[in-house]
Amino acid sequence: MAMHGDGLGYEIVKAVINGEIIEPITFQKVKGFCNRNGILASENHMKVILSNATENTHSPTYKRYFERVGKGEYRILPEYRRQPKYYWLNIDSGGYNWTFSNVKVGSSQIYSNLNPNGSKRKNEICFKSIQIGDYVIAYETGKTKAITATCRVVDKYENDNVIKVNFQKNRDFESFLSLNTLITTKALSDCKVIQNHMGTLLEIEANHFKIILQLLDEMNNQDYNEKLNQAVQKSIADSSEERKRRLESRTELIPEMYETTTRVFKRNPDVIAEVLVRANGVCERCKCPAPFMRVSDGTPYLEVHHKIRLADGGEDTVDNAIAVCPNCHRELHFGFLPETEEDK
C-alpha cells in the first residue's frame, strides 16, 4: 500500500483525481486498479470499501470518501475535488545526477522540503500547499536552463517536519523551452517566477502555465512537421518498389498518436510520398496542376488528404489518401463538393 497509510479508500480517491480510475467507480475498476498497482486487498475488501466509505456511521475505521450514484456505482465527494494548482520545479541535474529529460513518461521522483543536509528549502510553503493532482513544470537548471518536461503530483507524504512529494512525468518534449525564450515572450512578461525562480518549488499562475504549454506544443509540432517533410522527401527519392515493400511490411495501419493540447497522428512518410508520386503534380480532385512550386526543392505543391479521417479511425494507407491542391483540401474539410469517382 502507499506510504501515507490512509488505506484503500484514499488510494481510490487519488486514482480518480489522477485520472487512473474514471467515474463512476465500480468494483471491477477498483479490482483492475489494485492489480495494476500491486495493492494487496481481498476481493471482499474491494467490494465493501466503496459502500462502507459512503457512510460515516458504519465504522470509525472507514472514512467517508464516496457517494452512491447508481447500483454498484460511486463517485468521490465534492470536498475531495479541487481545481488543480500549477507549480514550477527546479531540477539540479548536476547536484542530483538525475533529471526528467532523461527518463520515460510515467517515471517519478520524490522531492522533499528538506535538502540533503537536512535544512529546509526555500519556499517551503509550496511543499505544504501542493496536492495530489496538481500540475508541475520541470525546469532543468545548470547548463540546460530550459523546461524539459511536465509532471503531475501522484503522492504526498507528511511526517513531523518532513514533506515528501512524488512528481510523475506526464509529458515529454524533444525540443526544450529555454529561459531566454521565456524571458522574451511578451505574454509571460508579468510572470514573476520566470524573472526570479530561486528555490526548488514555486507556484505559478494557471494562465502562465497554459502559455508555457502552448509554446512547448508549438515548438514540438513544428519540429515534427519539419521532420515529417524531410522523411517524405527522402521517401520520394526512393523507388516506388522500395516504398511499396515498406508499406506492405507494416504491421500497424492505424498510426500512433501522441498528446499535445490536441491529438496529433504520426503519419507515414511513405504513404505521403507514394500518393504525391502517383498524382505527378496534378490535383486528384479538380484535375488542375499544382498551384505553385515549393521554394525548397521546386516540386509541385500538393497536400495529402485522407478520405476517411484518421480521427474517425481511417487507415494511413495509399488507398485511403489523395493528393489535392490547397483549395480543394480546404473545401474538403470546410465546404461541400459533389462526390467524384475518387470518393466512391
N, C-alpha and C positions, 0 to 999 in steps of 0.2 A: 504494500500500500504506500501511498505518498508520504513524504516525511512530515507533513503538517499533522497527520494523525487524526483528522476530523471525521474519518470514516467514508464509506461508500457513497452516502448521500452527497457529501461535499464534492467527491470526485465526479459525480454525475453533474452537479451544478457547474463545475469547472469545464467539463466536456461540452456542455451546452453553450457556455459563454465563448469557448474556443472554436465552436462550430464542428466539433467531432461527433456530437450527437445532435441530430436535427429534431426539433419538437414536432409533433407530440412525442414524449418519451414513452417507450414501451419496454416490456420485459426483454423482448428479442433484441432491441437496440442496446439495452444495458448489458445483456449477455455477450453480444458482439464486442462491445467496448471493453469489458473485463478480459475477454480472451485476447484481444489485440494488445492490451497493456500489461498482461501478466498479473492481473489483480486476482488473488485467490479468494473467491467468495462462492459459497454454495448456491445452487440454483434456487433453493428455498429462500436464502437471504436476498438474492436478487429480486425475487418475486414480491417479497414483503416490504423491501426498503422503500419502494415508491408509495404504496398505500399507507404504510406506517408514518412516513415522513410528510404526509398531508395533514397529520393531526399533531396537536401538542398535548394531548391527554393520554395517548397510548402508553408511553413510557418516557421517563426523563432522559433515556439514552438516545431517543430519536428526536432530532431537531426538525422543525417544520420547514422544509425546503420547497415542497411542491404543492400544486393544487390539481384536482382531477378535472379533466376536460371531456372525458368520454369513457366508455368501458375499456379499462386497461390502458388508458391514455392520460398522460400528465404533462404539466409544464412547470417551470420554476416560478416561484412567487415574484411579484413585481419588485420587491425590495432587493432582489439579487440581480436585477437588471440595472445597468447604469450605462450612460454614454461613455464610450472609451475615451481615455485621455491619450495624449501624444507626448513622446519623450525623445530626447537626444542622448545617445550613449556613446561616450568617448572610449575607444578601444586602443590601448597602447600595445601594439603587436610586438614592439621591441622589448618592452618590460615583461610581457607575459608569454611571448613566443607563441601567440595564438590570435587569430582574427577570423571574423565571419567570412571574409573574402576567400578563405582557403578551405572552407568546408561546404558540404552539400546542404541544400534546403532541407529542413527538418532537424538539423543538428542544433544542439542547445548548449548554453554556457551559463553558469551561475556566477553572479557578481554580488559581492557583499558591501554593506555600508562601511565595513572596516577594510583598510588597506592591509597589505601583507605584514606590516609592522604592528597591526592591531589598533592603529589610530583611526578615528572617524574620518571619513572622506568629506570633502566639501559638498554642500547641497544635500546634506543627509535628509532633509525634509522630503526630497523627491523619492528616496528609498521608502519613506514612510507612506507617502501618498500613492505611489504606483500600485496598480492592482492587476489581477489576472484578467487578460483580455485587452489590456492597453497595447497600443502600437508604439514601436520604437525605431528610430533611425540609427543605424550603426555607422558611426563616423570613425575612420581609422586615422590616428594621429601619426606623428613621426614624419617619415619621408612621403607617405602617401597623401595625407591631408585631403581626404575625399570621403564621401559617403559611398560605401561599398555594398550595402545590403539593408534590408528592413527586417524587423523581428516583431514578435508578439510575446507578451508575458504569459507563460503557461503554468507557473507555480510561484508561490511566495511563502517564505518561512520566517517566522519571528520567534526568537527565544532570548529573553532578557534584553540585552543591548545589541544583539546580533540580528540583522535583517539580511536574508538571502533571497535574491530574485533570479528566477530561471528564465532566460531570454532564448526563444527559439527562432531560428532563421526561417522566414517565410517567403522572402523574395531574393532572387539572385540577379545580378547585373553584370554584363560583360564590360560595359563602359561605366566608369565611376564618375560621380559628380564632384568636381574639385571645389575646394574652398574658394578659389578665385572666381569661379563661375557663380557660386552662391553669393559672394560679396557684390558682384557686378550686376546681379539680377534685380531690376527695379522693384518687382513685386515682392521682393524679400528685404527691401531696404529698411523696413521697420521691424525686422526680426532681431531681437536683442541677443538670442542665442548664437546666431551666426557671427555677430560682432564680438561677442565675448562668451566662449564656451569652455571656460575653465571649470575643472571638476570632472566627475565621472558621469553623473546622470543629471539631466536638466529637463524641465518641462518645456514643451514647445506648443505654440498655438495650433489649433486644428487647421486653420486656413494656410498657415505656413507649411505644415506637414503635407497638405494636398498639393501645394505648388511644387514642393520638392519632389514629390512622387511623380507629378506630371512631367517635370524636367527629366527625371530618370527614364520615364517611359518614352518620351520624345527622342532622347539620345539613343536609346537602345533599339527603338523601332527603326530609326534612321540607319543605324548600323546594320540591322538585319536586312533592310531593303537593299542597301548597297551590296551586302554580301550575296544576297539572292541574285541581284543583277549580274554580279561578277560570275556567279555559278552558272547562270543562264548563258552568258557569253562563252564560257568555257565549254558548256554542253553543245552549243551551236557549232563550235569548232570541231567537235567530234563527228563521226559519220552517223547517218541515220540508223545503221545496223547496230552500232555501239549503244546509242540511246535506247533503241528498242530492246536490246539484250538486257540493259539495266532495268528497264521498266517491266519486262516480263519476269525478271528475277525477284521483284519486290514481293514481300510477304504481307505488307500492310498497304491498303489503298486509301484508308481514312487517315489524313495527315495528323501528326502530333500537334497538340495545342498547348500554348503557354499563356500565362496570365499577365496582362498589363492592366490598365484601367478598363480596357475592353479585351475581349478574347481575340487572339490572332493565330491563324494557322500557318505552320511552316510548310510552304508549298514546294513541290518537287521541281527543280530546275529543268530536268529532262522533259517533263510534260510541257512546260512553257516553251522550251527550245523546239520540240517536235512540232507543236502547233504553229509556231512562228515560221518554221521552215515550210510546213505544209501550205500556209497562207501565201508565202512568197511575195509579201509586200502588199497584198490586196485584202481589204476588209472582207471577211467571210459573211458579213451581214448585208452590207449595202453594195458590195462588189466594186467599191471605188478604191483607187490606190491610197496607200497611207498618206495622210495629210502633210507630213514633213519627214525629214531625215534626222536621226539622232546626231547631235553635235559630237558626242563622244566617239562614235565609230562609223557614222554615215549610213547606218542601216535604217530601213523603213520603220517608222514608229507605229506599232500596233500594240494593243493591250489584250491579254488573255482573260477571257470571261468563262466562268463555269455555268453551264446550262442549268444544272441543279446545284444550288448554292452549297458550299462547304458547310455553312451554318445550318443547313437543312439536312445534313447527312450525305451530301453529294460526294462522289469519289473524285480524287485528284488524278484524273486519267485523261488521255488524249481524246477519247471518245466523248467525254463529258465537258470538253472545252472547245472554244472557238476563238480565233484572233479577230479583234474588231478595232475599228478606229475609235478615238476618244468620244466622238459624238454619239456613235451607236452604243458605246459602252455606258455612257450616262443615261441614254434613253432606255436601255435595257434595265437599268436599275431604278430610274425615276419616272419614266414615261410609259408610253404604250406604242408598240409596233405590231402590225399583223404577223401572224405566225408564218414562218418561212419553212422551206424544206429542211434546213439545218436543224430546226427546233423539233421536227417530228421524229 
